[in-house]
């Protein structure tokens, strides 16, 4: 949405997101991955039950299985109270399009 200022159109200063398209509940994602790896539910059913996109769940499982075997993941989750001993961080595929990294963005918002 553009705002007309004089003879020019400019973007509004404070943009408010209208959707929550990219937000993923990480707790639900971890539970769904655990259920799929134990064989309790299929990827399709787990995605429906935990309200996730099937493709996102599938890609997260693929990333985890590249790093560790299925047995290592399941024993790691059974031994500790946490889902995994090392916290896996996932980034958006649009991270390469960012102009500033998150720390720079935070510094800019604080300096205002």
ChimeraX attribute file (.defattr): number of C-alpha atoms within 10 A of each C-alpha:
attribute: neighborCount
match mode: 1-to-1
recipient: residues
	/A:1	8
	/A:2	9
	/A:3	11
	/A:4	11
	/A:5	9
	/A:6	7
	/A:7	6
	/A:8	8
	/A:9	11
	/A:10	12
	/A:11	11
	/A:12	11
	/A:13	7
	/A:14	6
	/A:15	8
	/A:16	7
	/A:17	7
	/A:18	6
	/A:19	7
	/A:20	7
	/A:21	7
	/A:22	7
	/A:23	7
	/A:24	13
	/A:25	11
	/A:26	11
	/A:27	11
	/A:28	16
	/A:29	21
	/A:30	17
	/A:31	14
	/A:32	26
	/A:33	22
	/A:34	19
	/A:35	15
	/A:36	20
	/A:37	18
	/A:38	14
	/A:39	10
	/A:40	12
	/A:41	16
	/A:42	14
	/A:43	21
	/A:44	15
	/A:45	14
	/A:46	23
	/A:47	22
	/A:48	13
	/A:49	12
	/A:50	15
	/A:51	14
	/A:52	18
	/A:53	15
	/A:54	14
	/A:55	12
	/A:56	13
	/A:57	19
	/A:58	15
	/A:59	11
	/A:60	15
	/A:61	20
	/A:62	11
	/A:63	12
	/A:64	14
	/A:65	15
	/A:66	9
	/A:67	10
	/A:68	10
	/A:69	10
	/A:70	15
	/A:71	12
	/A:72	12
	/A:73	19
	/A:74	15
	/A:75	11
	/A:76	16
	/A:77	15
	/A:78	12
	/A:79	11
	/A:80	10
	/A:81	9
	/A:82	11
	/A:83	18
	/A:84	16
	/A:85	12
	/A:86	8
	/A:87	8
	/A:88	10
	/A:89	5
	/A:90	9
	/A:91	8
	/A:92	7
	/A:93	7
	/A:94	7
	/A:95	10
	/A:96	10
	/A:97	7
	/A:98	9
	/A:99	9
	/A:100	12
	/A:101	10
	/A:102	10
	/A:103	9
	/A:104	11
	/A:105	12
	/A:106	11
	/A:107	10
	/A:108	11
	/A:109	9
	/A:110	8
	/A:111	6
	/A:112	5
